[in-house]
Amino acid sequence: MLASIKADTSRIEEKIQGLFEMLPEHVPDHLLSIISSLSGEIILVNNTPAVITGGTFDVLYALDFSPTAYNEVMTAIRAFKTDFTHS
């Protein structure tokens, strides 16, 4: 039996794109380190990832950021944007 394991990172990619669209062109290092800390907060979001197709056992895991960690990053970015636009 053949097996294939794949990760669907589309949710993560969309969220990262959204984060960078919120930021100004020159981002302080502390904000970049907060964003990079999300790499340790990736979770599996589907309960039944396995599908058998044509004799091949294909496993597709959907990945996302931990909601708590992502919300903390969004809060930090919003606070930075508020400070940045008012200064």
Phi, psi and omega in degrees: 000131176273146178228143178228130178241125182228155177242129176267108183258013185299323179296317180296315180300317179297318181291319178296317177302316179297321178298312183290334176290334180282339187269151174289175184299317181256108185260131177297150182302324183295327177289322177296323178290327176295316179295317181292339177294342177295338181298336176270004184240035180269133182233160172275135185246000177241144184273331183236082187278349190269140176219135176255123180228124175056037179084357178255136179267099181261127179244122179238117178257129173272129181250149177207170174277151171303129181303321180296312181295318180296318178296324177296319178294317179299320178297317179296319180292318178298319179296318178297316180299321179296313178297319183294318183283338181264358180253000000 
